[in-house]
Amino acid sequence: MEWEFIQKTTATLLLPSAAIVSFVVVGKLVYAEIGKLINKKEEVPDVTPGAHPLAAILYHLFQLLAFGAIAFIIMRLKLFFTPHLCAFVSLLASKEIFAFLNINRRRGLVVLLLAVMTIQGQANIREQMNIIGEFNNANHEALIEWIRAETPPSAVFAGSMPVCASVKLSAERPIVNHPHYEDAGLRNRTHRVYQIYSRKPPEEIHGTLREMGVDYVVIEGNWCRQRAKVGCSMGELWDDDDRENAESEQFCETVLEQNVPEPFSRAFRNDAYLVLRVESRDK
């Protein structure tokens, strides 16, 4: 979870309001349980369903804490945490939780909170509305247009996670890997696809792709040649992972700079992308 999320939910009073409600709920629960221990009169406890008046609210509190822990670990999953925060804050209007406030004070508290939230909320909306961006990538657009025009709808594609995501979304073609990297199976599939940037023999890479059902594989020149930091290029990473072939030529360099080895064939190329057709061995 990024610090910006905490700042914004605090500025809109969402996080502080949820903390107040949680504190009151825990306080009432502790007070009720202590009261039962002190004034215990019944010999047989009441175990009927819904006997505890705060059972449902306590469940939502635990669920909120669970969503918060998940959002802290995986930033994107704050999409579960934020709506639950809003739902939990709505308990500020509960006469059961805030019974120590009369109805007029509860209503006044809710109206005041909404008014203060609106101030920062409007600022957040204006900030988002002022973001004017435009995606312009001629090479990428040419790739997508070629896929839509020249490949059958059933053609299966492989490549880097960002490219595969756009192939699925914009070209509506099946893919074998995408950026859902929390899934172990998808991470393994992506690792196998990224053999195209390794030094493994072309025959082994072809066998892996055919086993995965791939018809076309997209190779990006900047991924193949990028040298951002020492030890961080795709070739260097594969050298650590596959020491057996560390002295061989990188597959992507071979197909970008020289002839494409069989059983691959070149299907499309521009300044940024090379698409290889993964031919069947019996062709």
C-alpha positions as CSV (number, residue, x, y, z in Angstrom):
1,M,0.0,0.0,0.0
2,E,1.5,3.3,-1.0
3,W,1.7,6.3,1.3
4,E,-0.4,8.5,-1.0
5,F,-3.4,6.2,-0.3
6,I,-3.1,6.7,3.4
7,Q,-2.7,10.5,3.0
8,K,-5.8,10.8,0.8
9,T,-8.0,8.7,2.9
10,T,-6.9,10.6,6.0
11,A,-7.5,14.0,4.3
12,T,-11.0,13.0,3.4
13,L,-11.5,11.8,7.0
14,L,-12.4,8.3,5.8
15,L,-9.6,6.6,7.7
16,P,-10.1,8.6,10.9
17,S,-13.8,8.1,10.8
18,A,-13.4,4.3,10.4
19,A,-10.9,4.3,13.3
20,I,-13.5,6.2,15.5
21,V,-16.2,3.7,14.7
22,S,-13.9,0.7,15.3
23,F,-12.8,2.2,18.7
24,V,-16.5,2.7,19.7
25,V,-17.5,-0.8,18.6
26,V,-14.6,-2.4,20.5
27,G,-15.3,-0.3,23.5
28,K,-19.0,-1.3,23.6
29,L,-18.1,-4.9,23.1
30,V,-15.6,-4.9,26.0
31,Y,-18.1,-3.0,28.2
32,A,-20.9,-5.5,27.4
33,E,-18.6,-8.5,28.1
34,I,-17.4,-7.1,31.4
35,G,-21.0,-6.3,32.4
36,K,-21.9,-9.9,31.7
37,L,-19.1,-11.2,33.8
38,I,-20.0,-8.9,36.7
39,N,-23.7,-9.3,36.6
40,K,-23.9,-12.9,35.6
41,K,-27.3,-14.2,36.8
42,E,-28.4,-16.8,34.3
43,E,-27.1,-20.3,34.9
44,V,-27.5,-21.3,31.2
45,P,-26.0,-18.9,28.7
46,D,-28.0,-17.7,25.7
47,V,-26.6,-19.5,22.7
48,T,-29.4,-18.8,20.3
49,P,-28.4,-17.5,16.8
50,G,-27.9,-13.7,16.8
51,A,-27.9,-13.6,20.6
52,H,-25.1,-11.1,20.7
53,P,-26.3,-7.7,19.5
54,L,-22.8,-6.7,18.1
55,A,-22.1,-10.0,16.3
56,A,-22.8,-8.8,12.8
57,I,-20.9,-5.5,13.3
58,L,-17.9,-7.4,14.9
59,Y,-17.8,-9.7,11.8
60,H,-17.6,-6.6,9.5
61,L,-14.8,-5.2,11.7
62,F,-12.8,-8.4,11.3
63,Q,-13.5,-8.4,7.6
64,L,-12.3,-4.8,7.4
65,L,-9.1,-5.6,9.1
66,A,-8.6,-8.6,6.8
67,F,-9.1,-6.4,3.7
68,G,-6.7,-3.8,5.2
69,A,-4.0,-6.5,5.6
70,I,-4.5,-7.7,2.1
71,A,-4.3,-4.2,0.7
72,F,-1.1,-3.5,2.6
73,I,0.5,-6.6,1.1
74,I,-0.9,-6.2,-2.5
75,M,-1.5,-2.6,-3.4
76,R,-4.1,-3.3,-6.1
77,L,-6.4,-5.1,-3.7
78,K,-7.2,-1.8,-1.9
79,L,-10.2,-1.9,-4.2
80,F,-11.8,-4.3,-1.6
81,F,-10.5,-2.2,1.4
82,T,-11.8,1.2,0.3
83,P,-15.5,0.4,-0.3
84,H,-15.6,-1.6,3.0
85,L,-14.1,1.5,4.8
86,C,-17.0,3.6,3.4
87,A,-19.6,1.0,4.4
88,F,-18.1,0.8,7.9
89,V,-18.1,4.5,8.4
90,S,-21.8,4.5,7.7
91,L,-22.2,3.1,11.3
92,L,-21.7,6.7,12.5
93,A,-25.5,7.0,11.9
94,S,-26.3,3.8,13.9
95,K,-28.4,4.4,16.9
96,E,-27.3,1.0,18.2
97,I,-23.6,1.9,18.2
98,F,-23.9,5.6,19.1
99,A,-26.8,5.3,21.5
100,F,-25.0,7.7,23.9
101,L,-25.8,10.5,21.3
102,N,-29.4,11.6,20.7
103,I,-30.8,11.5,17.2
104,N,-30.2,15.2,16.5
105,R,-26.6,15.0,17.4
106,R,-26.1,11.9,15.3
107,R,-27.6,13.5,12.3
108,G,-25.6,16.6,12.9
109,L,-22.4,14.6,13.1
110,V,-23.1,12.8,9.8
111,V,-24.0,16.0,8.0
112,L,-20.9,17.7,9.3
113,L,-18.7,14.8,8.4
114,L,-20.1,14.7,4.8
115,A,-19.6,18.5,4.5
116,V,-15.9,18.2,5.5
117,M,-15.3,15.2,3.3
118,T,-16.7,17.1,0.4
119,I,-14.0,19.7,0.6
120,Q,-11.1,17.3,0.0
121,G,-13.3,15.1,-2.2
122,Q,-13.9,17.9,-4.7
123,A,-10.2,18.6,-4.7
124,N,-9.4,15.0,-5.5
125,I,-12.0,14.9,-8.3
126,R,-10.6,18.1,-9.8
127,E,-7.1,16.7,-9.7
128,Q,-8.2,13.6,-11.6
129,M,-10.2,15.5,-14.1
130,N,-7.2,17.8,-14.8
131,I,-5.1,14.8,-15.9
132,I,-5.1,15.0,-19.7
133,G,-3.1,12.2,-21.2
134,E,-2.8,10.7,-24.6
135,F,-1.3,7.3,-25.5
136,N,0.7,7.5,-28.8
137,N,2.8,4.6,-29.8
138,A,2.8,4.1,-33.6
139,N,4.7,0.9,-33.5
140,H,2.3,-0.6,-30.9
141,E,-0.7,0.5,-32.9
142,A,0.7,-1.0,-36.1
143,L,1.2,-4.3,-34.3
144,I,-2.4,-4.4,-33.0
145,E,-3.8,-3.4,-36.4
146,W,-1.8,-6.1,-38.1
147,I,-3.0,-8.7,-35.6
148,R,-6.6,-7.7,-36.1
149,A,-6.3,-7.7,-39.9
150,E,-3.9,-10.6,-40.6
151,T,-4.5,-13.3,-38.0
152,P,-7.5,-15.5,-37.3
153,P,-9.6,-14.8,-34.2
154,S,-8.4,-18.1,-32.7
155,A,-4.7,-17.4,-33.1
156,V,-2.9,-17.7,-29.7
157,F,-0.3,-15.1,-28.8
158,A,2.6,-15.0,-26.3
159,G,5.0,-12.2,-25.4
160,S,5.8,-9.8,-22.6
161,M,3.0,-9.3,-20.1
162,P,2.2,-5.7,-21.2
163,V,2.0,-6.6,-24.8
164,C,-0.2,-9.6,-24.1
165,A,-2.5,-7.5,-22.1
166,S,-3.1,-5.1,-25.0
167,V,-3.3,-8.0,-27.5
168,K,-6.1,-9.5,-25.4
169,L,-7.9,-6.1,-24.8
170,S,-7.5,-4.4,-28.2
171,A,-7.0,-7.2,-30.7
172,E,-9.2,-9.7,-28.8
173,R,-6.9,-12.6,-29.4
174,P,-6.3,-15.5,-27.0
175,I,-3.1,-15.2,-24.9
176,V,-1.1,-17.6,-22.7
177,N,0.2,-15.1,-20.1
178,H,-0.8,-11.7,-18.7
179,P,0.0,-9.3,-15.8
180,H,-1.8,-11.2,-13.1
181,Y,1.5,-12.0,-11.5
182,E,0.1,-12.9,-8.1
183,D,-0.9,-16.3,-9.6
184,A,1.9,-18.9,-9.4
185,G,0.7,-20.7,-12.5
186,L,0.7,-17.5,-14.6
187,R,4.2,-16.6,-13.2
188,N,5.4,-20.0,-14.4
189,R,3.8,-19.7,-17.8
190,T,5.4,-16.2,-18.2
191,H,8.8,-17.6,-17.2
192,R,8.5,-20.2,-19.9
193,V,7.4,-17.6,-22.5
194,Y,10.3,-15.4,-21.6
195,Q,12.6,-18.1,-22.9
196,I,12.5,-16.0,-26.1
197,Y,15.0,-13.7,-24.4
198,S,17.2,-16.5,-23.2
199,R,20.2,-18.3,-24.8
200,K,18.4,-21.6,-25.1
201,P,18.4,-23.4,-28.5
202,P,15.7,-22.4,-30.9
203,E,14.4,-26.0,-31.0
204,E,13.9,-26.0,-27.2
205,I,12.1,-22.6,-27.3
206,H,9.9,-23.8,-30.1
207,G,9.0,-27.0,-28.3
208,T,8.0,-25.0,-25.2
209,L,5.8,-22.6,-27.1
210,R,4.1,-25.4,-29.1
211,E,3.5,-27.2,-25.9
212,M,1.7,-24.1,-24.6
213,G,-0.4,-23.9,-27.8
214,V,1.2,-20.7,-29.0
215,D,0.7,-19.7,-32.7
216,Y,2.5,-16.3,-32.6
217,V,5.1,-14.9,-30.3
218,V,5.9,-11.2,-30.0
219,I,9.6,-10.2,-29.4
220,E,10.4,-6.6,-28.4
221,G,13.7,-5.2,-29.4
222,N,14.2,-3.0,-26.4
223,W,13.5,-5.9,-24.0
224,C,16.2,-7.9,-25.8
225,R,18.8,-5.1,-26.0
226,Q,18.0,-3.0,-22.9
227,R,21.0,-2.4,-20.6
228,A,19.5,-0.3,-17.8
229,K,21.7,-1.6,-15.0
230,V,24.5,-4.1,-14.9
231,G,23.0,-7.5,-14.3
232,C,19.4,-6.5,-15.0
233,S,19.1,-7.1,-18.7
234,M,17.0,-10.1,-19.8
235,G,20.0,-11.9,-21.2
236,E,22.0,-11.4,-17.9
237,L,19.0,-12.6,-15.8
238,W,18.7,-15.7,-18.0
239,D,22.4,-16.3,-17.7
240,D,21.9,-16.6,-13.9
241,D,18.9,-18.8,-14.4
242,D,20.2,-21.0,-17.2
243,R,24.0,-21.3,-16.8
244,E,24.1,-24.3,-19.1
245,N,23.5,-22.1,-22.1
246,A,25.3,-19.0,-20.8
247,E,27.9,-19.1,-23.6
248,S,25.3,-19.4,-26.4
249,E,23.9,-16.5,-28.5
250,Q,20.7,-14.9,-27.3
251,F,17.7,-16.2,-29.2
252,C,16.1,-12.8,-29.6
253,E,19.4,-11.3,-30.9
254,T,19.6,-14.0,-33.5
255,V,16.1,-13.5,-34.9
256,L,16.4,-9.7,-34.8
257,E,19.8,-9.4,-36.4
258,Q,20.0,-12.6,-38.5
259,N,17.7,-15.0,-40.3
260,V,14.9,-16.6,-38.4
261,P,15.8,-20.2,-37.7
262,E,13.3,-23.0,-38.5
263,P,10.8,-24.0,-37.4
264,F,9.9,-20.3,-36.8
265,S,9.0,-17.9,-39.6
266,R,8.7,-14.1,-39.6
267,A,5.2,-12.9,-39.7
268,F,5.5,-9.1,-38.9
269,R,8.1,-6.6,-38.1
270,N,8.5,-2.9,-37.4
271,D,11.0,-0.8,-35.5
272,A,9.9,-2.1,-32.1
273,Y,8.3,-5.5,-32.5
274,L,9.0,-8.8,-34.3
275,V,6.3,-11.4,-34.5
276,L,7.3,-15.0,-35.2
277,R,4.9,-17.6,-36.4
278,V,5.4,-20.8,-34.3
279,E,5.2,-23.3,-37.1
280,S,4.3,-26.9,-36.5
281,R,7.2,-29.3,-37.0
282,D,5.2,-31.4,-39.5
283,K,4.8,-28.5,-41.9
